[in-house]
């Protein structure tokens, strides 16, 4: 059976990676699982300069999910290269680096720096960030801004670009098409949903930031729908994510139109989830006599 998939120029030995922000920089999980069994390692978001992140508490457990408001804490490009790249470059599987900025120029500069590094598998563009030059409008919710940042990064690097789409739009199709037309090699669908929780005893928010992003099983049905809608709008591959806990969840994303999937919140409570998903997909293929995992992608039969 062939489990390998292609994301632009990036070849993954199987269709399972991890979601940015849920797996640290890979090294943190290396003592818990064999990361070389993954299709790729996707690391936490990197901006040009170090970011301290939000005050604590920054996470809160909620029904069927988790709230987080980490604030995109990170060591910056230089800190990442010095501290984490020596480990990542020795892995047998590719590294997908999630990048972000507050201006188009900053995105492009980060992309340029990683293009020059050598050995990077792909760049994932976190476009759920506010553009300070545009009054705080999110790059991922405005087709024009999204096109600008993808175009700038495309000009700055030959690495595969994966645009991580924002779910906070009434219709994902025009945003997906804008990313494709601007040169994105793939899409990642979807990011966390804005949410909040209140401690009824203290009447205070459970997050210091008050609001945060909702992830986990609660968002899976919405994420599957977004993958399906995006897949009908573009021809480029999609990495589906949002609440995947087992192989059936992953296969659901594949059937909806995803080429690959990413395990996120489950990494916090069961670090073996991604490897279990890989094994489960293999078992499903064997049971259904499927020779190539690509046969599953888009095999959803609406109305039947």
Secondary structure, 3 states (H helix, E strand, C coil): CECCEEECCEEECCCEEECCCCCCCCHHHCCCCCHHHCCEEEEEEECCCCECCCCCCCEEEECCEEEECCCCCECHHHHHHHHCHHHHCCCCCEEEEEECCCCHHHHHHHHHHHHHHCCCCEEEEECCCEEHHHCCEEHHHCHHHHHHHHHHHHHHCCCEEEEECCCCCCCHHHHHHHHHHCCCCEEEECCCEEEECEECCCCEECCCCCEEEEECHHHHHHHHHHHHHHHHHCCCEEEEECCCCCHHHHHHHHHHCCCEEEECCHHHHCCCHHHHHHHHHHHHHHHCCCCEHHHCCCCCCCCC
